[in-house]
Amino acid sequence: MPQLNPSPWFAILVFSWIIFLTLVVPKVLNHIFPNDPTAQSTQTPKTDSWSWPW
């Protein structure tokens, strides 16, 4: 059964991952996000309780 012989399939797997890591990943990581996230303040806003008229 040729499926059990790992020599050609392992080489294909390794070469495909090398191509993926050297070509695709840097292209994805070079994208610039238009809106940089801003840090939120740690202070909680002061909220007043509502006085309902009924």
Distance bins in CASP14 RR format, pairs under 12 A and 6 or more apart:
PFRMAT RR
TARGET T0000
AUTHOR 0000-0000-0000
RMODE 2
METHOD distances of the structure
MODEL  1
2 8 0 0 0 0 1 0 0 0 0 0 0
2 9 0 0 0 0 1 0 0 0 0 0 0
3 9 0 0 0 0 1 0 0 0 0 0 0
5 11 0 0 0 0 0 1 0 0 0 0 0
6 12 0 0 0 0 0 1 0 0 0 0 0
6 13 0 0 0 0 1 0 0 0 0 0 0
6 14 0 0 0 0 0 1 0 0 0 0 0
7 13 0 0 0 0 0 1 0 0 0 0 0
7 14 0 0 0 0 0 1 0 0 0 0 0
8 14 0 0 0 0 0 1 0 0 0 0 0
8 15 0 0 0 0 0 1 0 0 0 0 0
9 15 0 0 0 0 0 1 0 0 0 0 0
9 16 0 0 0 0 0 1 0 0 0 0 0
10 16 0 0 0 0 0 1 0 0 0 0 0
10 17 0 0 0 0 0 1 0 0 0 0 0
11 17 0 0 0 0 0 1 0 0 0 0 0
11 18 0 0 0 0 0 1 0 0 0 0 0
12 18 0 0 0 0 0 1 0 0 0 0 0
12 19 0 0 0 0 0 1 0 0 0 0 0
13 19 0 0 0 0 0 1 0 0 0 0 0
13 20 0 0 0 0 0 1 0 0 0 0 0
14 20 0 0 0 0 0 1 0 0 0 0 0
14 21 0 0 0 0 0 1 0 0 0 0 0
15 21 0 0 0 0 0 1 0 0 0 0 0
15 22 0 0 0 0 0 1 0 0 0 0 0
15 23 0 0 0 0 0 1 0 0 0 0 0
16 22 0 0 0 0 0 1 0 0 0 0 0
16 23 0 0 0 0 0 1 0 0 0 0 0
16 24 0 0 0 0 0 1 0 0 0 0 0
17 23 0 0 0 0 0 1 0 0 0 0 0
17 24 0 0 0 0 0 1 0 0 0 0 0
17 25 0 0 0 0 0 1 0 0 0 0 0
18 24 0 0 0 0 0 1 0 0 0 0 0
18 25 0 0 0 0 0 1 0 0 0 0 0
19 25 0 0 0 0 0 1 0 0 0 0 0
19 26 0 0 0 0 0 1 0 0 0 0 0
20 26 0 0 0 0 0 1 0 0 0 0 0
20 27 0 0 0 0 0 1 0 0 0 0 0
20 28 0 0 0 0 0 1 0 0 0 0 0
21 27 0 0 0 0 0 1 0 0 0 0 0
21 28 0 0 0 0 0 1 0 0 0 0 0
21 29 0 0 0 0 0 1 0 0 0 0 0
23 29 0 0 0 0 0 1 0 0 0 0 0
23 30 0 0 0 0 0 1 0 0 0 0 0
24 30 0 0 0 0 0 1 0 0 0 0 0
25 31 0 0 0 0 0 1 0 0 0 0 0
END
